[in-house]
Amino acid sequence: MTDLTIDRRALEDLLDGRWAEARREAREHLRDPLYHPRPDLPTEEARARCLQQARALAKTRGPNLGFPKKYGGEGDVGGSVTAFETLAHGDLSLLVKSGVQWGLFGGAILHLGTEKHHEKYLRKMMSLELPGCFAMTETGHGSDVQSLRTTATYDPDSETFTIETPDEDARKDYIGNAARDGRMAVVFAQLITGGASHGVHAFMVPIRDEDGQPLSGIEIEDCGHKAGLNGVDNGRLWFHKVSVPRDALLDKHAQVAPDGTYFSPIENDTRRFFTMVGTLVQGRVSVSGAAVSATKSALAIAVRYAAVRRQFSPPGVSTEIALLDYRQHQRRLMPALAKTYALHFAQEALVVQLHDAFTRDDYPERDRRKLESMAAGIKTASTWHATRTIQMCREACGGAGYLSENRLVQMKADTDVFTTFEGDNTVLLQLVAKGLLTDYRDEFGSLDTLGMMKMAADMVIEQVLERTAGARQMIQSLIDAVPRSESETNLLDRGYHLELLEWRERHVLEGVARRIKKGIDSGREPFDVFNDAQDHVLLASQAHIDRIIFEAFVEAVDRSTHVDTRTLLDTVCDLYALTVIEENGRWFFEHGRMSPGRSKAITAEVNRLCSELRVHAEDLVDAFGIPDDVLGAPIALGAERARQEAKAPDEAETGVAGFAPPPP
Ligand SMILES: Cc1cc2nc3c(=O)[nH]c(=O)nc-3n(C[C@H](O)[C@H](O)[C@H](O)COP(=O)(O)OP(=O)(O)OC[C@H]3O[C@@H](n4cnc5c(N)ncnc54)[C@H](O)[C@@H]3O)c2cc1C
């Protein structure tokens, strides 16, 4: 490993991937000091600065890339998600504010509205002349959006809808852009016409006038200071008999005629609702990508610092040891780095799917639901990984990690909520399992239509797992070549890793399917059966997500053409695979798939891989391509190196890799 010649540029190019241009352009913009985070600002100043940043961003290509050419965009969905996720290397308040404006507000107009809405609003939304909100969540209902209680009641005489907040539970809550800047909101409400309710629909509702004052019937309250993201003005909204014209209904999936007749090509309310929210999947994909970017920034800071920060010296030696030469420090940073690589490639595969789904007319409906499931799954993995890794990086940098100038504390606070918004992770994991159990049927997304699992569970038991990665044949042939007995299998055999993760997924999923079928067959309520098996259900999703992330990594290694870079990535991929297997060692052991000897051998191999990769740790984080002035943290930019050099120039010149690590 030490004699590899790593072409950092080639590795960076591989990571930059298909939308490299959008990524590079976004990085260049972030170098402008206007975009550099200022965690010291009081809330109101932070909000004003965030709006100023968003206005500057509106003049760049990035936020508008995904919108139709007709309105000044480029129809490049993958490019727009890539540009967005790159923003997460900078000020995360700006990231979230622009996510609300172009992703949620703009995305709802584009995907739920029709041409009249596009013509009227898209250009103004794109230029930020019309700052908007996405008002879905209510105080009483966050995860269960189908049960929202705001109403939109149609009156054929005036041809208007009346938007009403019936009680305190139904007030809109946490809504980005609502407390200060939003002029209009896409409001999700129960549509009522002719006395009948047709479920949740979206409406364009003006909330402030040109001077920024709330309009008549609109009550607005500030959510106040938050743990992070204080540049974003989250607020609460009440609607008191607010009248909007019939055209305010975003009517791509359902229309109301002037006389109040309701029509939708999708008859079932639940199915219609999940078709509608399914078109908003880009938001979830974007948050996932942003989580990966923030994790990369944190690791770049912690790895660079660990390479130069020295503590303690071996007996009889005057030179202190770099943190990165300690086994435990490697154990903290290297598996997290390997998982970040894995998630990067899984995210890239997800963005390709998203791009295809929204740019190809012939994209199959079932694949659309698989995309939603994949987005939910990868979002949970990347956001949980972000929050854990950023905290670990903060600790790995000691006291320096706690200083605001080194960014980790703010990064942790700002990304924390990624596990909650755009779908709470625990709820999303249940949707992933439900997709697997029901073969992604029409009502994918709903947790309360569990009756259909009865039939579906039978199928799962016989079902062959579907591969999401492109290199299906390559992966299958690696699995087929694995020897049957554990003792004959090399720990670094890629087929062994693939087979083990696939076996776990199948075993857990079949177990859940049998359990649900048995419960339903015995006459119990499907909801109770599902609830009793909830931990098992979540494990099935986790096992599925682990496999698809790993396969995306294997496929990316296979794509790499530069020999040494490929060898390096292969080793990172080994470390990722063995870390996942080690973390689930108890499960494999309990299910007879791992002997105690093998379990110990895996731990020893993870240790060995961590030290083997140590020498390339800086190459691996440099390849993320984050410019120094965007990364910002002095400890990652040579401040510690300069201090060490001033202290003992001779020692510093000997190079960090020259020290033997202490015995394990
Ligand atoms: C900073 C911020 C910005 C936001 N911006 C917006 C915005 O712009 N627009 C908007 O509409 N919303 C926004 N939200 C709201 C966000 O989407 C919701 O907070 C989120 O959907 C979760 O809903 P909740 O807070 O009601 O939590 P709940 O749904 O009450 O969940 C609370 C806990 O219960 C658990 N739980 C819930 N259901 C189940 C179940 N079936 N099984 C097991 N466990 C369960 C969850 O895992 C979670 O841990 C924002 C929130 C925040 C904090």
Ligand as a Chemical Component Dictionary entry (heavy atoms), coordinates in Angstrom:
data_LIG
# 
_chem_comp.id                   LIG 
_chem_comp.type                 NON-POLYMER 
_chem_comp.pdbx_formal_charge   0 
_chem_comp.three_letter_code    LIG 
# 
loop_
_chem_comp_atom.comp_id 
_chem_comp_atom.atom_id 
_chem_comp_atom.alt_atom_id 
_chem_comp_atom.type_symbol 
_chem_comp_atom.charge 
_chem_comp_atom.model_Cartn_x 
_chem_comp_atom.model_Cartn_y 
_chem_comp_atom.model_Cartn_z 
_chem_comp_atom.pdbx_ordinal 
LIG C1  C1  C 0 -35.511 22.754 11.433 1  
LIG C2  C2  C 0 -36.723 22.144 10.833 2  
LIG C3  C3  C 0 -37.163 22.550 9.589  3  
LIG C4  C4  C 0 -38.328 22.019 9.050  4  
LIG N1  N1  N 0 -38.801 22.523 7.862  5  
LIG C5  C5  C 0 -40.033 22.125 7.431  6  
LIG C6  C6  C 0 -40.622 22.750 6.289  7  
LIG O1  O1  O 0 -40.059 23.662 5.678  8  
LIG N2  N2  N 0 -41.849 22.324 5.891  9  
LIG C7  C7  C 0 -42.517 21.314 6.534  10 
LIG O2  O2  O 0 -43.607 20.969 6.117  11 
LIG N3  N3  N 0 -41.969 20.696 7.620  12 
LIG C8  C8  C 0 -40.761 21.086 8.091  13 
LIG N4  N4  N 0 -40.206 20.495 9.204  14 
LIG C9  C9  C 0 -40.952 19.458 9.905  15 
LIG C10 C10 C 0 -40.368 18.067 9.765  16 
LIG O3  O3  O 0 -40.569 17.586 8.476  17 
LIG C11 C11 C 0 -41.005 17.195 10.858 18 
LIG O4  O4  O 0 -40.455 17.603 12.088 19 
LIG C12 C12 C 0 -40.765 15.717 10.630 20 
LIG O5  O5  O 0 -41.519 15.256 9.543  21 
LIG C13 C13 C 0 -41.118 14.880 11.871 22 
LIG O6  O6  O 0 -42.395 15.162 12.331 23 
LIG P1  P1  P 0 -42.640 15.477 13.884 24 
LIG O7  O7  O 0 -41.697 16.537 14.291 25 
LIG O8  O8  O 0 -44.074 15.726 14.064 26 
LIG O9  O9  O 0 -42.204 14.153 14.634 27 
LIG P2  P2  P 0 -43.137 12.886 14.943 28 
LIG O10 O10 O 0 -43.743 12.375 13.701 29 
LIG O11 O11 O 0 -44.038 13.188 16.079 30 
LIG O12 O12 O 0 -42.023 11.853 15.427 31 
LIG C14 C14 C 0 -41.467 11.918 16.753 32 
LIG C15 C15 C 0 -40.744 10.590 17.028 33 
LIG O13 O13 O 0 -41.679 9.522  16.958 34 
LIG C16 C16 C 0 -41.195 8.498  16.112 35 
LIG N5  N5  N 0 -42.308 7.913  15.358 36 
LIG C17 C17 C 0 -43.275 8.546  14.665 37 
LIG N6  N6  N 0 -44.087 7.659  14.060 38 
LIG C18 C18 C 0 -43.619 6.422  14.373 39 
LIG C19 C19 C 0 -44.010 5.083  14.028 40 
LIG N7  N7  N 0 -45.043 4.819  13.195 41 
LIG N8  N8  N 0 -43.270 4.053  14.517 42 
LIG C20 C20 C 0 -42.203 4.285  15.326 43 
LIG N9  N9  N 0 -41.798 5.526  15.662 44 
LIG C21 C21 C 0 -42.485 6.577  15.197 45 
LIG C22 C22 C 0 -40.212 9.164  15.174 46 
LIG O14 O14 O 0 -39.186 8.243  14.796 47 
LIG C23 C23 C 0 -39.629 10.283 16.041 48 
LIG O15 O15 O 0 -38.511 9.810  16.729 49 
LIG C24 C24 C 0 -39.034 21.007 9.751  50 
LIG C25 C25 C 0 -38.571 20.577 10.988 51 
LIG C26 C26 C 0 -37.444 21.142 11.537 52 
LIG C27 C27 C 0 -37.012 20.687 12.914 53 
# 
loop_
_chem_comp_bond.comp_id 
_chem_comp_bond.atom_id_1 
_chem_comp_bond.atom_id_2 
_chem_comp_bond.value_order 
_chem_comp_bond.pdbx_ordinal 
LIG C1  C2  SING 1  
LIG C2  C3  SING 2  
LIG C2  C26 DOUB 3  
LIG C3  C4  DOUB 4  
LIG C4  N1  SING 5  
LIG C4  C24 SING 6  
LIG N1  C5  DOUB 7  
LIG C5  C6  SING 8  
LIG C5  C8  SING 9  
LIG C6  O1  DOUB 10 
LIG C6  N2  SING 11 
LIG N2  C7  SING 12 
LIG C7  O2  DOUB 13 
LIG C7  N3  SING 14 
LIG N3  C8  DOUB 15 
LIG C8  N4  SING 16 
LIG N4  C9  SING 17 
LIG N4  C24 SING 18 
LIG C9  C10 SING 19 
LIG C10 O3  SING 20 
LIG C10 C11 SING 21 
LIG C11 O4  SING 22 
LIG C11 C12 SING 23 
LIG C12 O5  SING 24 
LIG C12 C13 SING 25 
LIG C13 O6  SING 26 
LIG O6  P1  SING 27 
LIG P1  O7  DOUB 28 
LIG P1  O8  SING 29 
LIG P1  O9  SING 30 
LIG O9  P2  SING 31 
LIG P2  O10 DOUB 32 
LIG P2  O11 SING 33 
LIG P2  O12 SING 34 
LIG O12 C14 SING 35 
LIG C14 C15 SING 36 
LIG C15 O13 SING 37 
LIG C15 C23 SING 38 
LIG O13 C16 SING 39 
LIG C16 N5  SING 40 
LIG C16 C22 SING 41 
LIG N5  C17 SING 42 
LIG N5  C21 SING 43 
LIG C17 N6  DOUB 44 
LIG N6  C18 SING 45 
LIG C18 C19 SING 46 
LIG C18 C21 DOUB 47 
LIG C19 N7  SING 48 
LIG C19 N8  DOUB 49 
LIG N8  C20 SING 50 
LIG C20 N9  DOUB 51 
LIG N9  C21 SING 52 
LIG C22 O14 SING 53 
LIG C22 C23 SING 54 
LIG C23 O15 SING 55 
LIG C24 C25 DOUB 56 
LIG C25 C26 SING 57 
LIG C26 C27 SING 58 
# 
